[in-house]
Amino acid sequence: MDQSKRKCLESKGWKIGTASDFLELTPEEAIVVEIKLALSQSLRERRQKLMTQKDVAAKISSSQPRIAKAENGDASVSIELLIRAMLATGATPRDIGQIIAGVG
């Protein structure tokens, strides 16, 4: 955001910050959110090249709607489910580690 727009908004009482500021996340919580989002995005990209959401769900004994939530970064989806789904697409632990290492 450019400085003039920021000043204008602040002069009208708006507070400018990040989603982490708004949600009052600790640095650790913010990183966990970033990791989950990175895994979600990677899962969607890998899965779209290889199989359907239903295929992934069947491989990990889950449901297609749950995989859709995982791919869309739904907060109710655990990191464990994201990792299991990634593994079901053929990702290796090293692949997953590289995704996590790229966060931050």
ChimeraX commands (.cxc) that place a marker at each C-alpha (Angstrom):
marker #1 position 0.00,0.00,0.00 radius 0.5
marker #1 position 1.39,3.39,-0.88 radius 0.5
marker #1 position 2.04,5.92,1.87 radius 0.5
marker #1 position -0.62,8.45,0.79 radius 0.5
marker #1 position -3.36,5.84,0.83 radius 0.5
marker #1 position -2.15,4.55,4.19 radius 0.5
marker #1 position -2.14,8.05,5.70 radius 0.5
marker #1 position -5.60,8.76,4.33 radius 0.5
marker #1 position -7.02,5.57,5.84 radius 0.5
marker #1 position -5.30,6.14,9.18 radius 0.5
marker #1 position -6.57,9.73,9.32 radius 0.5
marker #1 position -10.10,8.35,9.05 radius 0.5
marker #1 position -9.56,6.00,11.98 radius 0.5
marker #1 position -8.63,2.81,10.12 radius 0.5
marker #1 position -5.92,0.64,11.58 radius 0.5
marker #1 position -3.43,-0.85,9.17 radius 0.5
marker #1 position -1.80,-4.19,9.91 radius 0.5
marker #1 position -1.48,-7.81,8.94 radius 0.5
marker #1 position -3.90,-10.68,9.39 radius 0.5
marker #1 position -1.66,-11.85,12.23 radius 0.5
marker #1 position -2.04,-8.48,13.93 radius 0.5
marker #1 position -5.81,-8.52,13.50 radius 0.5
marker #1 position -6.12,-12.08,14.82 radius 0.5
marker #1 position -3.55,-11.40,17.54 radius 0.5
marker #1 position -1.50,-14.44,16.55 radius 0.5
marker #1 position 1.79,-15.19,18.21 radius 0.5
marker #1 position 4.75,-15.53,15.84 radius 0.5
marker #1 position 4.55,-19.31,16.30 radius 0.5
marker #1 position 0.83,-19.41,15.48 radius 0.5
marker #1 position 1.41,-17.30,12.37 radius 0.5
marker #1 position 4.08,-19.72,11.14 radius 0.5
marker #1 position 1.78,-22.71,11.69 radius 0.5
marker #1 position -0.88,-20.95,9.60 radius 0.5
marker #1 position 1.68,-20.28,6.87 radius 0.5
marker #1 position 2.80,-23.93,6.92 radius 0.5
marker #1 position -0.78,-25.17,6.63 radius 0.5
marker #1 position -1.45,-22.81,3.73 radius 0.5
marker #1 position 1.73,-23.88,1.92 radius 0.5
marker #1 position 0.82,-27.56,2.35 radius 0.5
marker #1 position -2.74,-26.88,1.18 radius 0.5
marker #1 position -1.56,-25.12,-1.97 radius 0.5
marker #1 position 0.98,-27.82,-2.74 radius 0.5
marker #1 position -1.59,-30.55,-2.18 radius 0.5
marker #1 position -4.00,-28.91,-4.64 radius 0.5
marker #1 position -1.27,-28.46,-7.27 radius 0.5
marker #1 position 0.02,-32.05,-6.96 radius 0.5
marker #1 position -3.40,-33.62,-6.79 radius 0.5
marker #1 position -4.74,-31.77,-9.85 radius 0.5
marker #1 position -1.90,-33.21,-11.94 radius 0.5
marker #1 position -2.37,-36.79,-10.73 radius 0.5
marker #1 position -5.83,-37.69,-9.48 radius 0.5
marker #1 position -9.22,-36.57,-8.23 radius 0.5
marker #1 position -10.09,-35.44,-4.72 radius 0.5
marker #1 position -12.11,-38.63,-4.41 radius 0.5
marker #1 position -9.02,-40.71,-5.26 radius 0.5
marker #1 position -6.96,-39.00,-2.55 radius 0.5
marker #1 position -9.79,-39.40,-0.04 radius 0.5
marker #1 position -10.05,-43.12,-0.74 radius 0.5
marker #1 position -6.30,-43.59,-0.27 radius 0.5
marker #1 position -6.35,-42.01,3.19 radius 0.5
marker #1 position -9.79,-43.21,4.33 radius 0.5
marker #1 position -11.27,-39.73,4.29 radius 0.5
marker #1 position -13.95,-38.00,2.23 radius 0.5
marker #1 position -13.88,-35.88,-0.92 radius 0.5
marker #1 position -15.35,-32.84,0.90 radius 0.5
marker #1 position -12.60,-33.12,3.51 radius 0.5
marker #1 position -9.93,-33.11,0.78 radius 0.5
marker #1 position -11.61,-30.04,-0.76 radius 0.5
marker #1 position -11.39,-28.32,2.63 radius 0.5
marker #1 position -7.73,-29.35,2.92 radius 0.5
marker #1 position -6.95,-27.86,-0.49 radius 0.5
marker #1 position -8.73,-24.63,0.39 radius 0.5
marker #1 position -6.86,-24.06,3.64 radius 0.5
marker #1 position -9.82,-24.65,5.95 radius 0.5
marker #1 position -8.71,-24.10,9.54 radius 0.5
marker #1 position -10.48,-27.27,10.70 radius 0.5
marker #1 position -8.08,-29.46,8.69 radius 0.5
marker #1 position -5.14,-30.81,10.66 radius 0.5
marker #1 position -1.54,-30.76,9.52 radius 0.5
marker #1 position -1.64,-34.54,9.87 radius 0.5
marker #1 position -4.41,-34.83,7.28 radius 0.5
marker #1 position -2.52,-32.49,4.93 radius 0.5
marker #1 position 0.62,-34.61,5.24 radius 0.5
marker #1 position -1.27,-37.89,4.75 radius 0.5
marker #1 position -2.96,-36.44,1.64 radius 0.5
marker #1 position 0.38,-35.21,0.29 radius 0.5
marker #1 position 1.88,-38.68,0.79 radius 0.5
marker #1 position -1.13,-40.18,-1.03 radius 0.5
marker #1 position -0.24,-38.07,-4.07 radius 0.5
marker #1 position 3.25,-39.54,-4.06 radius 0.5
marker #1 position 5.05,-36.77,-2.20 radius 0.5
marker #1 position 8.02,-37.91,-0.18 radius 0.5
marker #1 position 8.90,-36.78,3.35 radius 0.5
marker #1 position 11.70,-34.76,1.73 radius 0.5
marker #1 position 9.16,-33.02,-0.57 radius 0.5
marker #1 position 7.04,-32.13,2.44 radius 0.5
marker #1 position 10.09,-30.93,4.36 radius 0.5
marker #1 position 11.06,-28.64,1.49 radius 0.5
marker #1 position 7.58,-27.11,1.45 radius 0.5
marker #1 position 7.77,-26.47,5.19 radius 0.5
marker #1 position 11.35,-25.17,4.94 radius 0.5
marker #1 position 10.23,-22.64,2.32 radius 0.5
marker #1 position 7.85,-20.96,4.78 radius 0.5
marker #1 position 8.90,-17.84,6.62 radius 0.5
marker link #1:1,2 radius 0.2
marker link #1:2,3 radius 0.2
marker link #1:3,4 radius 0.2
marker link #1:4,5 radius 0.2
marker link #1:5,6 radius 0.2
marker link #1:6,7 radius 0.2
marker link #1:7,8 radius 0.2
marker link #1:8,9 radius 0.2
marker link #1:9,10 radius 0.2
marker link #1:10,11 radius 0.2
marker link #1:11,12 radius 0.2
marker link #1:12,13 radius 0.2
marker link #1:13,14 radius 0.2
marker link #1:14,15 radius 0.2
marker link #1:15,16 radius 0.2
marker link #1:16,17 radius 0.2
marker link #1:17,18 radius 0.2
marker link #1:18,19 radius 0.2
marker link #1:19,20 radius 0.2
marker link #1:20,21 radius 0.2
marker link #1:21,22 radius 0.2
marker link #1:22,23 radius 0.2
marker link #1:23,24 radius 0.2
marker link #1:24,25 radius 0.2
marker link #1:25,26 radius 0.2
marker link #1:26,27 radius 0.2
marker link #1:27,28 radius 0.2
marker link #1:28,29 radius 0.2
marker link #1:29,30 radius 0.2
marker link #1:30,31 radius 0.2
marker link #1:31,32 radius 0.2
marker link #1:32,33 radius 0.2
marker link #1:33,34 radius 0.2
marker link #1:34,35 radius 0.2
marker link #1:35,36 radius 0.2
marker link #1:36,37 radius 0.2
marker link #1:37,38 radius 0.2
marker link #1:38,39 radius 0.2
marker link #1:39,40 radius 0.2
marker link #1:40,41 radius 0.2
marker link #1:41,42 radius 0.2
marker link #1:42,43 radius 0.2
marker link #1:43,44 radius 0.2
marker link #1:44,45 radius 0.2
marker link #1:45,46 radius 0.2
marker link #1:46,47 radius 0.2
marker link #1:47,48 radius 0.2
marker link #1:48,49 radius 0.2
marker link #1:49,50 radius 0.2
marker link #1:50,51 radius 0.2
marker link #1:51,52 radius 0.2
marker link #1:52,53 radius 0.2
marker link #1:53,54 radius 0.2
marker link #1:54,55 radius 0.2
marker link #1:55,56 radius 0.2
marker link #1:56,57 radius 0.2
marker link #1:57,58 radius 0.2
marker link #1:58,59 radius 0.2
marker link #1:59,60 radius 0.2
marker link #1:60,61 radius 0.2
marker link #1:61,62 radius 0.2
marker link #1:62,63 radius 0.2
marker link #1:63,64 radius 0.2
marker link #1:64,65 radius 0.2
marker link #1:65,66 radius 0.2
marker link #1:66,67 radius 0.2
marker link #1:67,68 radius 0.2
marker link #1:68,69 radius 0.2
marker link #1:69,70 radius 0.2
marker link #1:70,71 radius 0.2
marker link #1:71,72 radius 0.2
marker link #1:72,73 radius 0.2
marker link #1:73,74 radius 0.2
marker link #1:74,75 radius 0.2
marker link #1:75,76 radius 0.2
marker link #1:76,77 radius 0.2
marker link #1:77,78 radius 0.2
marker link #1:78,79 radius 0.2
marker link #1:79,80 radius 0.2
marker link #1:80,81 radius 0.2
marker link #1:81,82 radius 0.2
marker link #1:82,83 radius 0.2
marker link #1:83,84 radius 0.2
marker link #1:84,85 radius 0.2
marker link #1:85,86 radius 0.2
marker link #1:86,87 radius 0.2
marker link #1:87,88 radius 0.2
marker link #1:88,89 radius 0.2
marker link #1:89,90 radius 0.2
marker link #1:90,91 radius 0.2
marker link #1:91,92 radius 0.2
marker link #1:92,93 radius 0.2
marker link #1:93,94 radius 0.2
marker link #1:94,95 radius 0.2
marker link #1:95,96 radius 0.2
marker link #1:96,97 radius 0.2
marker link #1:97,98 radius 0.2
marker link #1:98,99 radius 0.2
marker link #1:99,100 radius 0.2
marker link #1:100,101 radius 0.2
marker link #1:101,102 radius 0.2
marker link #1:102,103 radius 0.2
marker link #1:103,104 radius 0.2
view
